[in-house]
């Protein structure tokens, strides 16, 4: 099992007139795409700023890749990329100059900066816009540039606060593809949003924040991630009347059974082929078999107790 990349323990944050976070604790494993969800005003942005070592918790600790955000904030800054909800760009700078500035300000060496700039631009599909001014870009392209600035130094953790706000459907799809690509390269990503549909395609875990507190069971599997059990959607040809009994006899949990279609769960870590082989060996005629996804909405409603 991979080691936690982000660990928060008893995090409290106080504004002058109110408490925004009430003892928040959670951990995120390396390579996770975590959906940080909750209503507006729940404390998501405050929590992300604390993880980014931009605000110091009133109480508690946060460690990012083993670095304490209060003891070594500069080290944390080097390890992460952070895109706030409202980001600014220097409109008069070209894409190339904007990325060069971002790279040098994040301690990328002079010799390595040109390659870092070209790689970051390529990752967000801006290679053909390197000489265009930032002020000339569309909203979606500006978002890509802003993300490129946050990843130009190849951070191990990426924090995105409401990244899809104001984007059209095509730009949102492009953002989704980028997050999947970065996660596939091993980056740990935390994406904050109050709109679950924006996170569905790429999030593997979910953490719900309500009224400044962790709601439900903490970090749970959802969306594109595998659940705590190996779950599968199966269709049968001419299923026997005692189908439920026969599935249970195989050590499978019947989550749902509707005629010839079922959702079943096996023990954690059970391989797909092992489950399918056991079904066929039991004489069941399987016509369709695939992993079952737990949607973010289903996970959210389950954790919210609705």
C-alpha positions as CSV (number, residue, x, y, z in Angstrom):
1,X,0.0,0.0,0.0
2,X,1.3,3.5,-0.9
3,X,2.3,5.9,1.9
4,X,0.1,8.9,2.7
5,X,1.1,12.0,0.7
6,X,-1.1,14.3,2.7
7,X,-1.9,13.9,6.4
8,X,-4.0,16.3,8.4
9,X,-4.4,15.8,12.2
10,X,-6.9,17.8,14.3
11,X,-6.7,20.9,12.1
12,X,-8.5,23.9,13.6
13,X,-8.6,27.3,11.8
14,X,-10.0,30.5,13.4
15,X,-10.9,33.7,11.6
16,X,-11.2,36.8,13.9
17,X,-15.0,36.3,14.3
18,X,-15.6,32.6,13.5
19,X,-14.1,29.1,13.4
20,X,-13.8,27.8,9.9
21,X,-12.3,24.3,10.6
22,X,-13.2,22.2,13.6
23,X,-10.6,19.5,14.2
24,X,-10.3,18.2,10.6
25,X,-8.3,14.9,10.3
26,X,-7.7,12.8,7.1
27,X,-5.0,11.2,5.0
28,X,-4.6,10.9,1.3
29,X,-2.4,8.2,-0.3
30,X,0.0,9.0,-3.1
31,X,-1.5,8.9,-6.6
32,X,-5.0,9.6,-5.4
33,X,-7.4,12.1,-7.1
34,X,-9.4,13.4,-4.1
35,X,-12.7,15.2,-4.6
36,X,-13.0,17.7,-1.7
37,X,-16.7,18.3,-1.7
38,X,-19.2,20.2,0.4
39,X,-21.6,23.2,0.2
40,X,-20.3,26.7,-0.3
41,X,-18.9,28.1,2.9
42,X,-18.1,24.6,4.3
43,X,-14.4,25.4,4.7
44,X,-13.0,23.7,1.6
45,X,-10.9,26.7,0.5
46,X,-9.6,27.4,4.0
47,X,-8.5,23.7,4.2
48,X,-6.8,23.8,0.8
49,X,-4.9,27.0,1.8
50,X,-3.7,25.3,5.0
51,X,-2.5,22.2,3.0
52,X,-0.7,24.6,0.6
53,X,1.1,26.2,3.6
54,X,-0.4,29.6,2.8
55,X,-2.3,29.7,6.1
56,X,-1.2,28.3,9.4
57,X,-3.8,26.3,11.4
58,X,-4.7,27.6,14.8
59,X,-4.3,24.0,16.1
60,X,-3.3,20.7,14.6
61,X,-0.7,19.7,12.0
62,X,-0.6,19.0,8.3
63,X,2.2,17.1,6.5
64,X,2.7,17.0,2.8
65,X,5.1,14.4,1.5
66,X,6.5,14.2,5.0
67,X,7.0,17.9,5.3
68,X,5.2,19.9,8.1
69,X,3.4,22.9,6.6
70,X,4.3,25.0,9.6
71,X,7.9,23.9,10.1
72,X,8.9,23.8,6.4
73,X,6.4,25.9,4.4
74,X,9.0,26.6,1.6
75,X,9.6,22.9,1.3
76,X,5.9,22.3,1.0
77,X,5.6,25.1,-1.7
78,X,8.2,23.3,-3.7
79,X,6.4,20.0,-3.4
80,X,3.0,21.3,-4.5
81,X,1.2,23.3,-7.2
82,X,-1.8,25.3,-6.1
83,X,-4.5,26.9,-8.3
84,X,-6.9,29.1,-6.3
85,X,-10.5,29.7,-7.3
86,X,-9.6,33.2,-8.5
87,X,-6.3,33.2,-10.3
88,X,-4.4,36.0,-12.0
89,X,-2.3,36.1,-15.1
90,X,0.0,38.8,-16.5
91,X,-2.0,39.6,-19.6
92,X,0.9,41.3,-21.4
93,X,3.2,38.3,-21.0
94,X,3.3,35.7,-23.7
95,X,2.6,32.1,-22.6
96,X,6.3,31.3,-22.9
97,X,7.3,34.2,-20.7
98,X,4.5,33.5,-18.2
99,X,5.7,29.9,-17.8
100,X,9.3,31.0,-17.7
101,X,8.5,33.4,-14.8
102,X,6.6,30.6,-13.0
103,X,9.4,28.2,-13.4
104,X,12.1,30.5,-12.2
105,X,10.0,31.7,-9.2
106,X,9.7,28.0,-8.3
107,X,13.4,27.5,-8.3
108,X,13.7,25.7,-11.6
109,X,17.3,26.3,-12.8
110,X,18.1,28.6,-15.7
111,X,19.4,25.6,-17.7
112,X,16.3,23.5,-17.1
113,X,13.7,26.2,-17.5
114,X,13.3,26.1,-21.4
115,X,12.6,22.4,-21.3
116,X,10.3,22.7,-18.3
117,X,8.3,25.5,-20.1
118,X,7.9,23.4,-23.2
119,X,6.9,20.3,-21.2
120,X,4.3,22.2,-19.2
121,X,2.8,23.8,-22.3
122,X,2.6,20.4,-24.1
123,X,0.8,18.8,-21.1
124,X,-2.0,21.4,-21.3
125,X,-2.0,21.5,-25.1
126,X,-0.6,25.1,-25.4
127,X,2.5,24.3,-27.5
128,X,1.0,26.2,-30.4
129,X,0.2,29.3,-28.3
130,X,3.7,29.8,-26.7
131,X,4.1,33.2,-28.4
132,X,0.5,34.4,-27.8
133,X,-0.2,36.9,-25.1
134,X,-2.1,35.6,-22.0
135,X,-4.6,38.5,-22.5
136,X,-5.5,37.1,-25.9
137,X,-6.5,33.7,-24.7
138,X,-10.0,32.4,-24.1
139,X,-11.3,31.5,-20.7
140,X,-10.5,27.8,-21.2
141,X,-7.0,28.5,-22.5
142,X,-6.3,30.9,-19.7
143,X,-7.3,28.1,-17.3
144,X,-4.9,25.8,-19.1
145,X,-2.1,28.4,-18.7
146,X,-2.8,28.8,-15.0
147,X,-2.6,25.1,-14.5
148,X,0.6,24.9,-16.5
149,X,2.1,27.5,-14.2
150,X,1.3,25.4,-11.2
151,X,2.9,22.2,-12.7
152,X,5.9,23.7,-14.5
153,X,8.2,22.6,-11.6
154,X,6.7,19.1,-11.6
155,X,5.1,19.1,-8.2
156,X,4.2,15.9,-6.4
157,X,0.9,17.3,-5.2
158,X,-1.6,19.5,-7.2
159,X,-4.4,21.4,-5.4
160,X,-7.2,22.8,-7.6
161,X,-9.9,25.0,-6.1
162,X,-13.1,25.1,-8.2
163,X,-11.0,24.6,-11.4
164,X,-14.1,24.1,-13.7
165,X,-15.9,27.3,-12.7
166,X,-16.9,29.3,-15.8
167,X,-15.6,26.7,-18.3
168,X,-17.7,25.6,-21.2
169,X,-18.3,21.8,-21.7
170,X,-15.4,21.4,-24.1
171,X,-13.0,23.1,-21.7
172,X,-14.3,21.0,-18.8
173,X,-13.7,17.8,-20.8
174,X,-10.1,19.0,-21.6
175,X,-9.6,19.7,-17.8
176,X,-10.9,16.2,-17.0
177,X,-8.5,14.6,-19.5
178,X,-5.6,16.6,-18.1
179,X,-6.3,15.5,-14.5
180,X,-6.5,11.9,-15.6
181,X,-3.2,12.2,-17.4
182,X,-1.4,13.9,-14.4
183,X,-2.8,11.3,-12.0
184,X,-1.6,8.5,-14.4
185,X,1.9,10.0,-14.1
186,X,1.8,9.6,-10.3
187,X,0.7,13.0,-9.2
188,X,-1.5,13.3,-6.1
189,X,-4.4,15.7,-6.9
190,X,-7.0,17.4,-4.7
191,X,-9.9,19.0,-6.5
192,X,-12.4,21.2,-4.6
193,X,-15.9,21.7,-5.9
194,X,-19.5,21.8,-4.8
195,X,-20.7,20.5,-8.1
196,X,-20.3,16.7,-8.1
197,X,-20.7,16.2,-11.8
198,X,-17.5,18.1,-12.5
199,X,-15.5,15.6,-10.5
200,X,-17.2,12.3,-11.5
201,X,-14.9,11.3,-14.4
202,X,-11.6,11.4,-12.6
203,X,-11.9,11.4,-8.8
204,X,-10.9,8.1,-7.1
205,X,-11.6,9.2,-3.5
206,X,-14.0,11.7,-1.8
207,X,-13.8,13.8,1.3
208,X,-16.9,15.6,2.4
209,X,-16.6,18.8,4.5
210,X,-19.7,20.3,6.2
211,X,-19.7,23.2,8.6
212,X,-15.9,23.0,8.9
213,X,-15.9,19.3,9.9
214,X,-15.3,16.0,8.1
215,X,-18.7,14.5,7.4
216,X,-19.5,10.8,7.0
217,X,-16.7,8.3,7.1
218,X,-13.8,10.5,6.0
219,X,-11.9,9.7,2.8
220,X,-14.0,7.1,0.9
221,X,-13.8,5.5,-2.5
222,X,-16.0,7.0,-5.2
223,X,-16.2,8.0,-8.8
224,X,-13.4,6.5,-10.9
225,X,-12.0,4.6,-7.9
226,X,-12.6,1.1,-6.8
227,X,-14.8,0.7,-3.7
228,X,-13.8,-1.0,-0.5
229,X,-15.1,-4.2,-1.9
230,X,-14.5,-5.5,-5.5
231,X,-18.0,-4.8,-7.0
232,X,-19.3,-6.0,-10.3
233,X,-22.3,-5.5,-12.5
234,X,-23.3,-8.8,-14.1
235,X,-26.0,-9.9,-16.5
236,X,-27.1,-13.5,-16.8
237,X,-28.8,-15.5,-19.6
238,X,-31.7,-17.5,-18.3
239,X,-30.8,-17.0,-14.6
240,X,-32.0,-19.8,-12.3
241,X,-34.7,-19.0,-9.7
242,X,-32.3,-19.5,-6.9
243,X,-29.8,-17.1,-8.3
244,X,-29.3,-15.1,-5.1
245,X,-28.7,-18.3,-3.1
246,X,-26.2,-19.6,-5.6
247,X,-24.3,-16.3,-5.7
248,X,-24.2,-16.2,-1.9
249,X,-22.9,-19.8,-1.9
250,X,-19.9,-18.6,-3.9
251,X,-19.0,-16.1,-1.1
252,X,-20.4,-13.1,-3.0
253,X,-22.5,-10.4,-1.6
254,X,-25.6,-9.5,-3.6
255,X,-25.9,-5.7,-3.5
256,X,-28.8,-5.6,-6.0
257,X,-30.7,-8.3,-7.9
258,X,-33.2,-7.3,-10.6
259,X,-34.2,-10.2,-12.8
260,X,-31.3,-11.2,-14.9
261,X,-29.1,-8.3,-13.7
262,X,-27.2,-8.1,-10.5
263,X,-24.6,-6.0,-8.7
264,X,-22.3,-8.3,-6.6
265,X,-19.4,-7.7,-4.3
266,X,-16.5,-9.9,-3.6
267,X,-13.8,-9.7,-0.8
268,X,-11.4,-6.8,-1.1
269,X,-8.6,-7.5,-3.5
270,X,-10.4,-10.2,-5.4
271,X,-9.4,-10.2,-9.1
272,X,-12.0,-9.7,-11.8
273,X,-11.0,-13.0,-13.5
274,X,-11.4,-14.9,-10.3
275,X,-15.0,-13.8,-9.8
276,X,-15.9,-14.4,-13.4
277,X,-14.4,-17.9,-13.3
278,X,-16.3,-18.8,-10.2
279,X,-19.6,-17.7,-11.8
280,X,-19.0,-19.8,-14.9
281,X,-17.8,-22.8,-13.0
282,X,-21.0,-22.7,-11.0
283,X,-22.9,-23.2,-14.2
284,X,-24.2,-19.6,-14.5
285,X,-24.5,-18.2,-18.0
286,X,-22.9,-14.8,-17.9
287,X,-23.7,-12.5,-20.8
288,X,-22.1,-9.3,-19.4
289,X,-19.5,-8.6,-16.7
290,X,-17.9,-5.4,-15.7
291,X,-16.6,-3.5,-12.6
292,X,-19.3,-1.5,-10.9
293,X,-18.6,2.2,-10.2
294,X,-19.8,4.0,-7.1
295,X,-20.8,7.4,-8.4
296,X,-19.8,10.5,-6.4
297,X,-23.5,11.3,-6.0
298,X,-24.2,7.9,-4.5
299,X,-21.1,8.2,-2.2
300,X,-22.1,11.7,-1.2
301,X,-25.7,10.8,-0.3
302,X,-24.5,7.7,1.5
303,X,-22.0,9.7,3.6
304,X,-24.6,12.4,4.2
305,X,-27.0,9.7,5.5
306,X,-29.6,10.5,2.8
